[in-house]
């Protein structure tokens, strides 16, 4: 099973930026970011396939950018114009279905906390 480790979370003020990184133990056809707030359902944030095709949740379109260094098995999430409602634990994951934001994953990392204050 692929091992995933996220980094880059932290606390920022609204309007600020953060860049999350995720290192995988080996490459997969696609990868994704999802987030979760305690007591709430997972929310798919963004996904990317090995050809670089991306998809985003409506709530983050135009503000977040998913990218990868495929040869390095590294995934990124650049988050700009952050809002308090973006506060969550962010997870790097391997989806069962590439090209969708269905929150069903083969594996995921321990997560990194993002906190946005107003």
RODO-2510 file (C-alpha; in nm, 4 decimals, decimal comma):
residues 118
     n   res          X          Y          Z
     1     x     0,0000     0,0000     0,0000
     2     x     0,1310     0,3452    -0,0919
     3     x     0,2480     0,5577     0,1998
     4     x     0,1609     0,9282     0,1944
     5     x     0,2963     1,2107     0,4092
     6     x     0,1660     1,5672     0,4000
     7     x     0,3393     1,8864     0,5112
     8     x     0,2971     2,2612     0,4867
     9     x    -0,0088     2,3269     0,6972
    10     x    -0,0276     2,6108     0,9460
    11     x    -0,2191     2,9143     1,0630
    12     x    -0,2785     3,2170     0,8426
    13     x    -0,5075     3,5156     0,8298
    14     x    -0,7873     3,5396     0,5792
    15     x    -0,6532     3,6368     0,2392
    16     x    -0,3227     3,4635     0,3007
    17     x    -0,1615     3,1692     0,1238
    18     x    -0,0211     2,8290     0,2077
    19     x     0,1338     2,5542    -0,0012
    20     x     0,0828     2,1956     0,1006
    21     x     0,3097     1,9129    -0,0120
    22     x     0,2633     1,5381    -0,0141
    23     x     0,5248     1,2747    -0,0767
    24     x     0,4146     0,9296    -0,1889
    25     x     0,6178     0,6110    -0,1588
    26     x     0,5499     0,5397    -0,5279
    27     x     0,3580     0,6959    -0,8147
    28     x    -0,0089     0,6305    -0,8931
    29     x    -0,2366     0,7096    -1,1852
    30     x    -0,3974     0,9927    -0,9952
    31     x    -0,3850     1,1695    -0,6618
    32     x    -0,6076     1,4077    -0,4754
    33     x    -0,6520     1,6363    -0,1791
    34     x    -0,9511     1,6231     0,0478
    35     x    -1,0302     1,8048     0,3705
    36     x    -1,2336     1,7303     0,6759
    37     x    -1,3613     1,9207     0,9752
    38     x    -1,4383     1,7188     1,2896
    39     x    -1,7977     1,6020     1,2849
    40     x    -1,8429     1,6723     0,9143
    41     x    -1,8121     1,4678     0,5965
    42     x    -1,5001     1,4602     0,3875
    43     x    -1,4896     1,7192     0,1088
    44     x    -1,2970     1,6481    -0,2073
    45     x    -1,0873     1,9557    -0,2866
    46     x    -0,8828     1,8798    -0,5986
    47     x    -0,7493     1,5949    -0,8061
    48     x    -0,4845     1,5404    -1,0726
    49     x    -0,3976     1,2483    -1,2987
    50     x    -0,0636     1,1354    -1,4352
    51     x    -0,1203     1,3439    -1,7497
    52     x    -0,1726     1,6590    -1,5457
    53     x    -0,5476     1,6863    -1,5913
    54     x    -0,7030     1,8527    -1,2887
    55     x    -1,0405     1,8996    -1,1287
    56     x    -1,1527     2,1178    -0,8417
    57     x    -1,4381     2,1630    -0,6017
    58     x    -1,6453     2,4710    -0,6811
    59     x    -1,5613     2,6099    -0,3386
    60     x    -1,1894     2,6371    -0,4243
    61     x    -1,1867     2,7020    -0,7999
    62     x    -0,9758     3,0039    -0,8852
    63     x    -0,8076     3,0031    -0,5441
    64     x    -0,6393     2,6614    -0,5150
    65     x    -0,4025     2,4967    -0,7609
    66     x    -0,3071     2,1296    -0,7546
    67     x     0,0192     2,0271    -0,9178
    68     x     0,2720     1,7455    -0,9102
    69     x     0,6265     1,6453    -0,9743
    70     x     0,5378     1,3008    -1,1034
    71     x     0,8978     1,1773    -1,1213
    72     x     0,9430     1,2685    -0,7551
    73     x     0,6081     1,1236    -0,6443
    74     x     0,5278     1,4637    -0,4959
    75     x     0,1916     1,6384    -0,4932
    76     x     0,1231     2,0025    -0,4116
    77     x    -0,1723     2,2222    -0,3265
    78     x    -0,1172     2,5961    -0,3584
    79     x    -0,3900     2,7717    -0,1621
    80     x    -0,4425     3,1451    -0,2152
    81     x    -0,7049     3,3900    -0,0899
    82     x    -0,7744     3,1621     0,2027
    83     x    -1,1010     3,2000     0,3902
    84     x    -1,1975     3,0966     0,7432
    85     x    -1,4225     2,8298     0,5921
    86     x    -1,1107     2,6644     0,4443
    87     x    -1,0072     2,5700     0,7980
    88     x    -0,9778     2,1906     0,8099
    89     x    -0,7424     1,8975     0,8211
    90     x    -0,6107     1,8453     0,4692
    91     x    -0,5257     1,4984     0,3437
    92     x    -0,3383     1,3719     0,0431
    93     x    -0,5038     1,0617    -0,0991
    94     x    -0,5193     0,8026    -0,3739
    95     x    -0,8728     0,7931    -0,5177
    96     x    -1,0461     0,4826    -0,6462
    97     x    -1,1907     0,6941    -0,9300
    98     x    -0,9558     0,9251    -1,1175
    99     x    -1,1051     1,2425    -1,2591
   100     x    -1,3712     1,2810    -0,9948
   101     x    -1,3935     1,4254    -0,6463
   102     x    -1,5696     1,1213    -0,5063
   103     x    -1,4414     1,0889    -0,1512
   104     x    -1,3590     0,7198    -0,1670
   105     x    -0,9894     0,6538    -0,1362
   106     x    -0,7509     0,3596    -0,1475
   107     x    -0,5209     0,5297     0,1010
   108     x    -0,4492     0,8654     0,2612
   109     x    -0,1888     1,0321     0,4794
   110     x    -0,2085     1,1463     0,8414
   111     x    -0,3103     1,4968     0,7322
   112     x    -0,1895     1,8502     0,7928
   113     x    -0,3942     2,1152     0,9714
   114     x    -0,4847     2,4424     0,8009
   115     x    -0,6355     2,7162     1,0160
   116     x    -0,7532     3,0451     0,8668
   117     x    -0,8476     3,3261     1,1027
   118     x    -1,0679     3,6219     1,0144
***
